[in-house]
């Protein structure tokens, strides 16, 4: 299970509406490592003129699982992007980047998400992630 859903959030969902704030709080508490990585990238991005910043820190298995759950879910990933005002990209089981919104057509984003970059970011140690 990706998220620890509170009874209040479940009630919201059953009624047809889930607030962004409640959902992000659930992500923050359920996937704290993933949330912290994205928050850190956002902080780094606002202090630079670079098109993107990335985190290539090798996480523990539990931390890696959080990243995979957060970034594999369109709802979670999209909510993190909206909350932090970034566009996320993901190369392997731990290399996450935050781009400035609207940059998806730029060279840096296309290169970061390219097949070439995917191949270059593979190592035998990451094979099972």
Secondary structure, 3 states (H helix, E strand, C coil): CCCCCCHHHHHHHHHCCCCHHHHHHHHHHHCHHHHHHHHHHHHHHHCCCCCEEEECCCCCHHHHHHHHHHHHCHHHHHHHHHHHCEEEEECCCCCEEEEECCCCCCHHHHHHCCHHHHHHCCCHHHCCC
